[in-house]
Amino acid sequence: MQLGFQPNLKGYILLCRLIELALDGDEILPLKYVGYQTLASEFAVNAASVEKDIQNAISSAWLRGNVDTLYREFGETLDENKGKPTNKQFVLTALERLH
């Protein structure tokens, strides 16, 4: 929450579930073919909407969150064209920080 995530966004719920799956030892990589498909089945949506919802949650956090905290935690993963990490970079960095 300190990063600026909004729990009312579907992407936040999906992102949390994706990280939870990985922490439980489930395979999530490659995201497009495994992680997103797993979530799509679980939430009865398509994989493209899972990807987009997670991107929206990350983008929203980057707009609303504490910039100093975000850059301290995820600065090395920023996509230089977008100014925020990709979904994969975000998830892998979050998992690294949680382990």
PLY file of the C-alpha trace (Angstrom):
ply
format ascii 1.0
element vertex 99
property float x
property float y
property float z
element edge 98
property int vertex1
property int vertex2
end_header
0.00 0.00 0.00
2.92 2.34 0.70
3.90 2.01 -2.94
0.64 3.62 -4.05
-1.35 0.57 -5.08
-5.12 0.83 -4.96
-6.72 -2.34 -3.57
-9.96 -1.61 -5.43
-8.28 -2.17 -8.80
-8.70 -5.62 -10.30
-5.03 -5.56 -11.33
-4.00 -5.20 -7.70
-5.93 -8.35 -6.78
-4.45 -10.20 -9.76
-0.93 -9.01 -8.95
-1.27 -10.11 -5.33
-2.56 -13.52 -6.42
0.27 -13.92 -8.94
2.85 -13.15 -6.25
1.05 -15.47 -3.83
1.20 -18.31 -6.37
4.93 -17.79 -6.86
5.58 -17.66 -3.11
3.65 -20.94 -2.76
6.07 -22.52 -5.23
3.82 -22.53 -8.29
5.45 -21.84 -11.63
4.41 -18.47 -13.08
7.05 -17.94 -15.78
6.79 -17.15 -18.57
4.03 -14.82 -17.41
2.28 -14.67 -20.76
1.93 -18.43 -21.10
1.80 -19.66 -17.51
1.13 -16.93 -14.94
-1.50 -15.01 -16.89
-3.17 -18.23 -18.08
-3.39 -19.51 -14.51
-5.01 -16.29 -13.33
-7.29 -16.16 -16.36
-8.64 -19.60 -15.51
-9.00 -18.79 -11.84
-10.81 -15.47 -12.41
-12.74 -16.51 -15.55
-11.25 -13.81 -17.79
-8.83 -13.91 -20.70
-5.06 -13.70 -20.32
-4.85 -10.40 -22.21
-7.13 -8.71 -19.68
-5.04 -10.14 -16.82
-1.92 -8.61 -18.35
-3.61 -5.26 -18.97
-5.17 -5.08 -15.50
-1.78 -5.75 -13.87
-0.16 -3.10 -16.10
-2.86 -0.63 -15.05
-2.28 -1.36 -11.35
1.46 -0.81 -11.71
0.92 2.37 -13.75
-1.52 3.69 -11.18
0.94 3.04 -8.35
3.60 4.91 -10.29
1.30 7.91 -10.66
-0.02 7.93 -7.09
2.74 6.39 -5.00
5.71 7.81 -3.18
8.26 8.33 -5.95
11.25 8.02 -3.61
10.02 4.68 -2.25
9.20 3.35 -5.71
12.60 4.27 -7.11
14.41 2.94 -4.04
12.65 -0.44 -4.34
12.32 -0.75 -8.12
14.68 1.80 -9.65
16.95 -0.75 -11.28
14.00 -2.35 -13.07
12.58 0.73 -14.76
11.86 0.56 -18.46
13.66 3.64 -19.78
10.89 4.31 -22.33
7.99 4.03 -19.89
9.55 5.13 -16.59
8.11 2.17 -14.70
8.97 -1.53 -14.55
7.37 -4.07 -16.83
4.97 -6.54 -15.22
7.66 -9.23 -15.19
10.29 -6.92 -13.73
7.90 -5.77 -11.04
6.83 -9.29 -10.06
10.38 -10.66 -9.99
11.66 -7.71 -7.95
8.74 -8.00 -5.52
9.43 -11.72 -5.10
13.12 -11.03 -4.52
12.27 -8.48 -1.82
9.80 -10.85 -0.13
12.21 -13.79 0.08
0 1
1 2
2 3
3 4
4 5
5 6
6 7
7 8
8 9
9 10
10 11
11 12
12 13
13 14
14 15
15 16
16 17
17 18
18 19
19 20
20 21
21 22
22 23
23 24
24 25
25 26
26 27
27 28
28 29
29 30
30 31
31 32
32 33
33 34
34 35
35 36
36 37
37 38
38 39
39 40
40 41
41 42
42 43
43 44
44 45
45 46
46 47
47 48
48 49
49 50
50 51
51 52
52 53
53 54
54 55
55 56
56 57
57 58
58 59
59 60
60 61
61 62
62 63
63 64
64 65
65 66
66 67
67 68
68 69
69 70
70 71
71 72
72 73
73 74
74 75
75 76
76 77
77 78
78 79
79 80
80 81
81 82
82 83
83 84
84 85
85 86
86 87
87 88
88 89
89 90
90 91
91 92
92 93
93 94
94 95
95 96
96 97
97 98
